[in-house]
Each structure stands twice: as structure tokens, then as C-alpha cells.
Amino acid sequence: MSVWAGRLLRIAEAERIFDGFQSEVNEQLALVEQATRSSFDLLFEIRALVLAGGTIDPVAFRRIAEDAISRRRALQHLTWTYLDATVGTPELSYTAAGREPADIYAEPQLGDAIRAARDGYGVVAIPAPAPPFAAGHVVALLGIRQLAAAGEADSIAMGIFDITTILDEVFSGPEWNGFDVRLLESDGGKLARDIYRRPSALQAIPADQMRYTRALREIGGFLWRVEVTPTQAYVAARRTPLSWVVTGAGSLLFVLIAGYLQFLARRNRAIKEIVAEQTAELRRINAQLDAQARIDPLTRVPNRRGLDERLAQVWAQAAMDGTAVAVAMIDIDFFKQYNDSYGHSAGDDCLRRVAARLLSALRRSGDFLARYGGEEFVAVLPETGAAGLPAARRFCESVRSLGIPHNDSRAADIVTISAGVAWAEPGRQHDMTIARLLELADRALYRAKDSGRDQAVLYDPTATVDD
């Protein structure tokens, strides 16, 4: 009787260990899904930029690609192109350093994937051609459908991602040392191929009887399932001598303890599932809110909060490096009259187009543009002194080249901007502050307006401005 009771208790203990193991794995797999989806977010950033400006300047595209590859080790290649090669800008591509440009157009499935991406609204993904890519590389595509108008056509953003790099980043933590991890790609419920394997770092024999298999949510059209097996060491570390005590103590003690352990196991599993779901949801919501709090919803460029945070970083870096920082305060000329004449909907469209054009006029990856409020923008130019004036003049010419009609402007018959530039060296000018630098740029902006607008002016401390 005691032996039978001890055996049942060990079964109950194994159930408790497996429930805890299952909960731990589910928490980590939520991070796997989040990390994989976030790698594809770059394609949505490309789509937002195209929809805001109608196209992408090659310099702006290269800056975005370099920044993205530096932050996402899984990204190998990035392309944006019109689907009709006779329309608009030719294909823009960028490949990570050390990688050969990929001949992805030789992939037979690419045509079907492009059509699926063009007809849908989400990411479509297919395996990357092998060679040159190893298993675990995918081609992800996102269709960009623009309004049917002259000079516009459907285009597509495409990236090549190394999924195994994403998985290595998630599975590299010490919390996975006790697990044997395998990622499989499924096709209609059948095993297609094994694309990732991470054996346990403990070099122990896997406890196959506790293998846990779970399908991940569909990601870019891929159906993946994960098999995770704990090692014998993982299981042994969670066993207790209680079952052997019960074997010697008798069946009565077994009944009481087994019932209690089963109760604890069920309660522990229910609590962990609730906590895991709520934690994952809170992380997702907090990440979305944090990102939205720094982006202007109309122009999709950083807002005043994003400006304050980035300018503080640039200012501190310039103080340490002994370099200069220039800011350009930019204002759309006679924008109130534009709104009154053409309507607020046209005014919103004007703001979006001007913001996109100013972004494309930034030359360096460290340059930064934000909406300051209303029709005002601020450009931050690190490692720049008086040379901020030619950059501001380039902004004026870039907006002027849009050719947006403005019959109520007293500066020109098209939409123009005025810009005021000021610069400082934080490491040398200890009495200078960020607020003071913005104030000086604003004074220069007023001088540009007083001088007829449609121009850029560098702050001159000897000049006076009638506030």
C-alpha cells in the first residue's frame, strides 16, 4: 500500500513539475513571437514614410536602412521598389556589410508572394533562396497601396531576415540552460523542415517523457511549432524526497499529501497562466503607448516630447566630445492663410508632405527632425556650427521644389518655409542651455520673416529683433 501511495505521489509531483515547466516555456515563447514580429515592423516604417511623402529619397532610404541594420542583427537586406518599373523612382536596395546582394528575384515563389502582399494588408513571407541563404532566412514583403493619382503606383517594401539570429537572442539567456529547444516549420500540419536547434548547455540527457510542443501564432504566413524538452538535471532539481517519505509512512499520509500537491499544482498553474497573459498584454500595451507618446500622429515624425529627449542626448554628447550643435527653427509661411483658403484637410496634407520632404533633406544618420507645434518644425544637426545655415537653405529649397500652390502667400505663389538657425558648443559655453539655443533660433526665424520670408537666417548676436 505504501509503495503504491509513493508511486502515485511521484506521478502527482511529475505533474506539478511539468505544469511549472510548461508555464516557464509559455512565458519565453511569448517573447519569441514578440521579437519576431518586431523585426518585421521596419517594413511598416517604410510604408508610413512612402504614404507620407509619396516616394523615398535614396539618401533617406540609405539612412533608414543603415540605422535599421545596426539595431536589428537579423536584418540582412532591405529593398523598396515600385511594382511597375516604368513608374517613379527605381528600386532602392541596401545589404548588410559582409553580405553579398541577394538575387531573390530568382526565387520561384517570389511572384506569388508579391501578388499576395499587394492584395493584402499584412506581411507575407517565404523562405529565402538557398543558396546563398541558409535555412532560417525568410523574405518578408509588405504591399504599399497609394491613392490612384498621376505619378503614383503600387510599391512594395521587402526585407530578408535571419530568423535564427532572432531565436538566438531570445534563447541565449541563462533561463534556457535547462532546456533542449527545437523550432520546426509546419506545412498543412505536416513537418516541412527543422530550422533551428539549441541543445541544452548542461549536456544532460533530455527527459523525453516531458517534451512540450506548442504551435506559435502565424508570423508572416509561416506556421512554426516549438518543441522544448527539459533535462534530467532540470527535473531532478525540482523533485523532493517527499514521495519516498510517504512510501515508508503509509497510505494515509500519501492521500493527504497527494491531494494537497494536486491542489497546489492546479492553483499554481492557473495563477501562472493568468499572470503570464496579463504580463504579456501589459508589455504590448506599454510598448505601443511609449512609442505613440513620442510620435506626432499627423506627420509621423517625432513630437515635442521626442525632440526634448533626443536633443538632451545630442547636447550631452556634444559636451563630452567638445563639438557644436546647431538647430533650425522652421515655420511654414502664411500657413493660416493656406488653411483658411484651401481647408483644414488640405492643410493636414500640406503638413505631411512638408515633413516628409524635410526628412529627405537631412543628409546624415544623426540628423533629426521633429514637429515643434502647429506649422513649426525643428531640425537638430549634431557636430554642426555655422554650417547649419547652408543646411537650412537646403530645407527651404527642398520644400520649394514641392510646388504646392499657395495663392494667398505674400512670399511666393507656392508653399515656402522660413528658417532660423542658431548653434552652440555646450562644452565651452557653460552658460548656454538647450532652452536658450532654441530661443536664439526662434529670434533668427523672426528675422527671416521680417526680411520677406522664404529664406534662412543665422542668428546674429549684434542684430536686434522686435519681439
N, C-alpha and C positions, 0 to 999 in steps of 0.2 A: 504493500500500500504506500509506504513512504517513497519507494523508488518511483512508483507511478506518479505520485504527487510532485516529486522533484522534477520528473521529466516534463510534466505539464507546466510547471513554473518556468523551466528553461524555455519552453515554447512561448510563454507569455513575455518572458524577458526578451527573446529574439524579436517578438512583435514590437515591443517598446523601442528596441534599438533601431529596427527598420523604419518605424514611424519617425524617429528623430533624424535618421539619415535622409529619409525622403524629404522632410521639411528643409533640411540644410541645402539639399540639392536644388529644390524648387526656388529657394531664395537666390542662389547663384545663377540659375538658368534665366531668371528674370533680368539679371544684369547682362547676360549673353544677348538676349533679344533686344534690350535697350541699346547696347553698344553697337550691334549690327545695324539697327535701324538708323542710329545717329550718324553712322558712316555714310548713309545714302542722303542725309539732309543737305549735303553740298549741292546735289542736283536741284533741290528746291530753291537754294540760294541763287543758282544760275538762272532758274526760271523767273524768280522775282525781279532780278536785275534786268532781264530781257523785257519783261512786261512793263517795267517802269520806264525804260529808255527806248524800246523798240529794237535795239541791237546791242552789241557789246564791242567796245573799243578794244583792239588787240592788246594795248598796253594794260588796260584794266583787267582783261582776261588773264594775262600772264601774272599780274599781281595777285589775283584771286587764286589762281592755280598754285603758285609758289607758296602762298600762305596756307592753303588747304593741305598740300603735301607735307609741309613742315609740321602741321598739327595732327595729321592723320597718317600714321605709318602704313596703314592698309591701302591707301590710295596709290595706284601705280601710274594711272594715265587719265587725262581729262580732255574731253572734246565737246565743242558746241558748234553746230552747223545747221544751215537751212537744209530741209529735206529736198528742196528744189535747188539744184546747184546754180541755176541761172538767176536766182533772186538774191539780192543783198550781199552781205559780207561773205567771203569764202570761209571754209572750215578753219576754226581755231583749235589747236591742239597743244597739249603740254604733257611731257613724260617725265617721271621722276628721274633724278640723277642716277646714273648707273644702269638704267633700263633701256633696252632697245625699243624704238617706236613699234607699236603692235600693228600687224596687218589684220585687224579684226574684221575688215570687210570680206576676207576670205572665208569667214565662218558661215556655213550654210544656213544656220538658224537666225542669222542677224536680220535678214529681210522680214521674217515673220515677227521677230521681236520689235522691230521698228514700227511695223504696222500696228501691233498691239499697243505699243506705247503711245502712238499718235492718236489712236481711237479711244484710249482710256485716260485716266487722270492720276494714276499712281505709277510707281516704279515697276518696270518689267526687267527681269534679269535672266541671263542664260550663262552656261559655263563658258569661260574664256577659251579660245582655241589653244590646243596643245599639240605640238609646241607652238609658240615659245613658252607658254604659261603652264605651270604645274597644276595638279589637282587642287581645288580650293579657291581658284581665281574665278571671279564672275564679272561679266559685262552687265552693268546696270544702266537702263535707259529711262529717261523721263521726257514725255512729249510736252511741247510748249505751243499751245494753240493761241494765236494772236487774232485780233479783230480783222475781218476781211477788209482791207483798205489798200490803197495804192502803196506799193513798196513794201508790203508786209506779206509774210508767208509763214507756214508752219515750220518750226525748227525743233531740234532735239538736243538735249544735254546727255552726255554719255561718259561714264567713268568705269575704270577697271579696278576692282578691289581684290585684295588678297584676304579672303575670309579667315585663313589660318592665322594670319597676324592678329586679327581681332580676337580670335579664340585664345591665342597665346597670352594676350594681355589680360583677358578675363580669368583664364585658368592658371595663371602664373603665381597666384597668391598662396601663402602657406596653408590656407584653409582647404586647398585641394591636394595636399600631400598624401592624405589617406585614401585617395580615390583613383581608380583607373577610369579614364574618360575616353569615350569614342563618339564621334559625330558621323552620322550616316545621312546620305541624300536619298530620299524615297521617291519613287515614281509610281503613282497609282497604287500605293500600298505595298509595292514590291521594292526590295533593296536594289538600288541602282549602283551605288559605289560608296566606298569608305573614304571620306575626305579629310578626316582628322583623327589622330590618336595621341593621347597623352597618358603614358603608363604612370603608375604611382611612383613617386620619388622614394618611397620606402622600400622598394624592391621586395615586396612581400607577395605571397600567393593570393590572388584575388579570391574573395568569398563569393563564388558564382551564385550560390543559393540566395544571395541578397541583391542581385543585379536589378537596377531600376531603369526602366525605359520610359521615355516621355517624348511625345511629339512637340516640337516648337511651333509657335504660330507662324503662318505663312509669311515669308520675308522676300519681297520682290519676285514672287512666283515660285520660289524654292520651298519644297517640303522637306524639312530636316527632322530627324529624331536623334535623341541623345541617349546613349547607354552609359550609365555610371555604376561602377562596382566598388564597394568598399573593400579594403584589405582585411586580412585576418587580424592585423595589428589594430586597425580601427575598431573592429568588433570586440576584440579582447579588452581594449582599454575601457569599454563601456559595460562589460559584464561585471556582475557582483557574485560573491560567494554564497549568496542567499539561497540559491537552488540546492546547493549541497547541504546547507544547514537544515533546510526543510526535509531533505531526504532522510536525515538522521532524526529529526524531531517528530516526524509523523504527519499524517494526512490532515489532521485538524489545523495545524499551523499552516500547511500548504493552502488549504481552502481560503483561510483568511488573507494570507499574503497575496496569493494569486488573484483573488478578487480585487484587492486593493491596487495591485500593479496594473491590472487591466483598466481599472477606473482611471488611474493616473495616466496611462498611455493614451486613452481616448481623450481625456481632458487636455493633455499636453498637445496632442495632435490638433485638436480643434482650436486651441489658443494660438498655436504657431501658424496655422493656416490663416486665421483672421489677421494676426499681426503682419504676416508676410504680404497679404493682399493690400492691407491698409498702408503699409510702408512703401510698397511699390507705387501705389496710386499717389501718395503724398509726394514722393520723389518726382514723379512725372509732372504733377501739377506745379510743384515748386520750380522745376526747371523751366516750364513754359512761362510761368509768371515772371521769373527772373529775367528771361530773355526779352519778353514783351515790354518789361518796365524800362528797358534801355533803347528801344526802337520806336521811332515815330511811325505810327500806323499808316499815315498817308504816303509819305515819301520813301519809307523803308530804309532810311538812313538813321544813325543814332540820334537820340533826342538830347535834351539839355542834361539829363542825368548821365547818359553815356558820354557826353562831352566832358562833364566835370571829372568823371573817373579817369578817362583817357588823358586829358590834359594834365591832371595831377601826376600821372605816371611819367609822361613826357617831361614835365617840369623837374621832377626828382632825378630822372636820368640825366638831363642836361646839366643839373647842378653837380652831379658826380663826375661827369665826363668833361666839364668845362666848355660845353658847346652852347650855341644860341638856339632860341625857339622863336619862330615867327607865327603870328596868327593873322588871318584875313577875315574881317567882318564884312559880310556880303549881304546886299539888300537888292531885291528886285525893284527896278524903277517904276514908280507910279502904279504899283500893284493894286491899290484900292480902286483906282480908276478902271483898271483891267477887269476887276471883279464886277464893278458896277455896270460896265458896258457889255461884257461877254457872259456874265453869270458865274455863280459860285462853282458849278460843275466844271466849266472851262478853266476857272481859276485853280481848282484842285489838279486838273490835268497839267496845267502850266507848271505848278509846283513840282509835280512828279518828274516832268521832262527836264526842268532846270536842275533838279537834284541829281538825276541820272547823268546829265551832261557834265556837271561839276565833278562827279565821281570819276568820270572817264578822263578828266583833265588832270587828275592827280598823277604824278609821274613815279613816285616811289612807294614801296610797300608800307613804309612807316607813316606816310601822309594820311590825314584823317579828315573826314567831313561830317558835320552834324547840323541838324536843324536847330537854330537858336530860338525860334519862335516866330509865328506869323510867316512873313515872307523873308525872314533873315536866316542866313546860314553862317557857319564859322568853319574855316579851314585851318587845321593845325599842321604846321610844317616843321618837324624836328630838324636839328642841325642846319638851320637856315637863319640868316640875318637879313641884311637889306635885300638879298636876292629874293625875298618874299614878294617884292614889288613886281618883277617880271612874271612870277607865277600868278599873281593876281590879275595882271594884264592878260595872261593866257586864259584865265577863267572868264574874263569879260568877252574875249574873242570867241571862246567856245560857246557861250550862251548866245552871243550874237549870231553865230552860224546856224542856230536852230531855225531862225527866220520865222518865229511865231508872230503873227500880225498883232499890232497894238496901235490902233488909230487914235487913242486918247493919251498917248505918251508925248510929253514935250521934249523928250530926249532923242527919239527916233520913231520910225513908223513900225518898228518891231520891238519885241520884248528885249530889254537890256538890263544889266546889273551895274551897281556901283560897289566899289570895294575899298575898304580902309585897312592898311597894313601897319602893324607895329611889331617890333622884335625886342628881345632882351636876352641877357646872359645871366641866368639865375645864380651861377657860381661866383660871379663877380659883383653883380648888382644886388647886394643883400637887402636893400630897402625895396626892391621890386617884388611884387606879388602877382599871382595869376589874375586877380580881380583888377589890379592896376593895368596890366598888359591889355586886358580886354577893353578897359576904359579908353586907353590910348588908341587902340584900333578903331573904337567907335568914334573918337574925335576925328581920326583920319577919314572915316566914312562920311562924316558930316561935311568935311572939306570937299570930298569928291562930289557930294550932292550940290553944295554951294557953287561948285565950279562947272556945273552943267550936267552932271551925272554921266552914265555910260563910260566910266573910267575908273582907274585905280590910283590911290594916293597913298604914299608912305608918310607915316607920322613924322612931323617936323616940330621939335620942341620949341622952336623960335616963332612958330606961327600961332595965331590965336583963333579960337573957334567960338563963335557966338552960340552958346548953349541955349 
